[in-house]
């Protein structure tokens, strides 16, 4: 990414540009129309002093901008994982769903919205392929989450009613929640198969 300073005089520009790398100078040269006259003069003088080729400025700026954009997106491994996920979603056909992927951490609220979007895209892919919405899967999704929340709340109330110690209340609630999540996942797979058996081509 190019470095710019606008609040200096000619000598200060010259000193500042003398500290920049060759690539940074040429990157600035590609954007010289945005510089004040003193900055442009100092930049031109420094480029000539170093014997740099101005015709390379546009190419170098494009490369540096691409690197900056890549860094902004995050680590390369995450970019590869995201591209793989998008490719899987685009070519997804059948009851086996692509594994959910999100660039956001488990504590980031945006991960929840990404998960909802993922679920909608699964349903839409089914509709695009069969001409029907996956009614059983949609119904099961909402009802099963209500059941998980309801039974977990009931387990918490039951543990309190029986005056269990705090740690046992926590273990009870977590245990019930994890078991219900496992049952829910198994049920979701069976329901997806049912949808594809009924509407799949």
N, C-alpha and C positions, 0 to 999 in steps of 0.2 A: 504494500500500500504506500502511495506517495506521501511524503512529508511536506507540509506547506506552512509558511509563516508569512504574515502580511503586515505585521506591525513593526518593521525594522527599516533602517535606512540602507543605502547602497553598501557601505562598509560592513554593516552587520549581516546583510544578505551574503556578501562574499565570504565572511568568516563562517557563517552557518553552512553554506553549500560546500565549503572546503572540508567539512566533517562528514559529509554524506558519501555513500558508496557510489560507484559508477552507475549501477542499476537504478538507484534512487534518483540520481541526477537526470538520467534519460527518461525515467518515468515522469518526472516533473516537466521535462521538455515537451513530452507528448501532450501535457495539459497547460502549456505556457500561456494560452489565451486567457486563463483564469488568474494569471499573476499580475501584480502591479508593475509598472515600467521599471523601477529600480530592481525588483526581484528578477525580472526577465533579463535585464542587462547583466546582472551578477551571475545568473545561471548560464547565460551564453558564454561569458568570459571563462567560467570554471570548466565548462565542457570543452572549449577550445584549448585551454591550458593542459587538460588531460589528454587531448587528442581523441576524444570519443566520437563515434559515428552517430550523427543525429538521425540517420535513416533507420537506425535500430530502435529508436525511442518507442514507436507504436507497438512493436513486437514485445519489447520488454515490459511495457506498461500492461499489455494484455496478459502476459505471464504472471506478473505480480498481482494483478487484480484477480486472476483465477486462483492463485494460491491463497489470497486473503479470503475469497469466497469459500474455498474448501475448508479453511481453518474455522470459519464462522459456522459451518455446518457441523463441526465436531470431528472426533477422531475417525480415521479412515475405516476402522473396523465397524463402527456404527453406520457409516455410509454404505458399506457393503451389505450389512445386515438389512438395512432399510430397503436397498435396491432389490435384494433377494425376496424380501417380504412383498414388495409391490409387484414383482414379477409373478410370484405365486398367486397373488390375488387376481391378477389379470387373466391367468390361465387356469383358474380354479374351476373344476367341474367334478361333481361326485359328492358323496356324503362325507368324505374325509376332508375336514376344513384345514386351511393353512394355519400354521401356528401364529398366534398373535405376537406382534412386535411393536414396541414403542420406544422412541428415543428418550422418553421422559422416565425419571426414576420412580420407584414404587411410592414415594411420599409426595410426588408432584400431582396436583389435582388435574393437570392436563392429561395424565395417563388415563384417568377415568373416562374423559371425553374421547380419547383415542380408542379406548376399548368399546365404547358405545358405537363409534363410527365403524370400527371393525365389524361389530355384530351386524350393523345395518348393511354393510357391503356384502357380507355373507348372504344375507337374505335377498339382497338385490341380485347377486350373481345367480342365485337359485331361480329367481323370477325371470331373469334374462335368458336362462337356459331352457326353462320348462314352460314359461308363460304363466306360471302360478306362483303366488307367495307360499313360502314354507309355513303353512298355517300351524301345523303341530309344533314345529320348532319355536315359532314366535310365541305361541300360547304357553309352551313349557318353560320358555326363558323367563317370562314375567311371573308365572305362578310358582316356579321353583325358587326364585329369589325371595318371594313373599314367604314361602314355606321355610326357607333357611333362616330368614330374619325372625319369623314368628317362633320357630322351635328354639332358636338360640335365646330369645328373650324369655321363653317359658323355662328353659334350663336355668337361666340366671335367677328367675323368680323362685323356682323350685329349690335351688341351692340356698337361697336366702331364707326361705320358709323353714327349711330343715336346719337352719343355724349352723351351716358348715363354716369352717375357718376361711378366711379371705383367700388363701392360696388354693384351697380345694374348690372354692367357687370359681376362681379363675381357671383352674384345670378342667373343671366340668364344662364351663362355657366354651373354652377353646376346643376341648375334645368333641363336644356335640357339633360345633361349627365345622371342624375338619371332616368329621364323618359325613355330615350333610353335604359338604362340598364334593366329596368323593361320590356319594350317591347321585348327586345332581349331575356330575360329569358323565357318569355311566348312563343315567337316564337321557341326557342330551344326545349322546351318541345313538342310543336306540331310537329316539324320536327322529333324528336326522335320517337314519336308515328308513324309517317309516315314510317320511316325506319323499325320499327319492324312489322308494318302491311304488308309491302312489302316483307321483307326478313325473319322475325321471324318464328320460327318453334314451 
